[in-house]
Amino acid sequence: MNLAQRLHLAPTSEVGSSVSINRRDQILRILTLLAVLGFAVCAYLALGFAGTDVNQGNVQRIFYFHVSAFSAASCALFMAVVGGIAFLRTRNAAWDRLSLAGVEVGLSLSLVTLITGMVWARPTWNTWWTWDPRLTACAIMTLTYAAYLMLRGAIENPDKRRLLAAVYGILAFGMVIVTYAIIRIRPDTIHPTVIGPSAQNAQGGFSMAQSMGITLGISSLVWCCFIAPALVWWRIRLENLYERAQQLRVELM
């Protein structure tokens, strides 16, 4: 049994596979449970435990979901890079399913990032949107991965589709890096920098109360380690079921 099968990226027909699949199902259920419970804990910390920001008030609480969603999106999109590299090396379609799942989950979480950012910006900046370098980069990143799905849908040949999608998914991650780095190199951005130094503040972002720092740390950890992997895994299972249904359809016809 190869690595792709052990990760449940592809169905297996080997003897004893049902035991292995049951074990993977149990792991996925545990991961899903941790993701749900973790999200509940994060919501409590963001809405109840973290202190109220002196300047922004309660609207600042959406910041914990906003940052965590972007971090989780980056993790999911990095999984797409791993899947793309592995596919180019092995030509195993299972890795292509990982890339597809990573992009779809990452794109969804990127949209969550944009929407929560707009909700925060309206009372804080008195506008839903401004062409700030960080906001613009995040929007371009989201559109870049939307184009990935359009590319897949436009190519009928499965082998060519997987090959081009793998290359595109690897190169597209450059926009994730740009989105992370742009607030540290562009002095004209008004987007706050929370972690590390920036062009506006060499000391590194703005100081947070201990309760805020704890909430941000736990939220980012839960979203990256539990929520994003669980969503990607479930998406892979759906893709496996879809391909099995397609195979049965071909056999019946």
HELIX and SHEET records of a PDB file:
HELIX    1   1 LEU A    3  ARG A    6  1                                   4    
HELIX    2   2 SER A   17  TYR A   44  1                                  28    
HELIX    3   3 LEU A   45  PHE A   49  3                                   5    
HELIX    4   4 ASN A   58  ARG A   61  5                                   4    
HELIX    5   5 ILE A   62  THR A   90  1                                  29    
HELIX    6   6 ALA A   93  TRP A  125  1                                  33    
HELIX    7   7 PRO A  133  ALA A  154  1                                  22    
HELIX    8   8 PRO A  158  ILE A  185  1                                  28    
HELIX    9   9 GLN A  210  VAL A  222  1                                  13    
HELIX   10  10 TRP A  223  ILE A  227  3                                   5    
HELIX   11  11 ALA A  228  LEU A  252  1                                  25    
END                                                                             
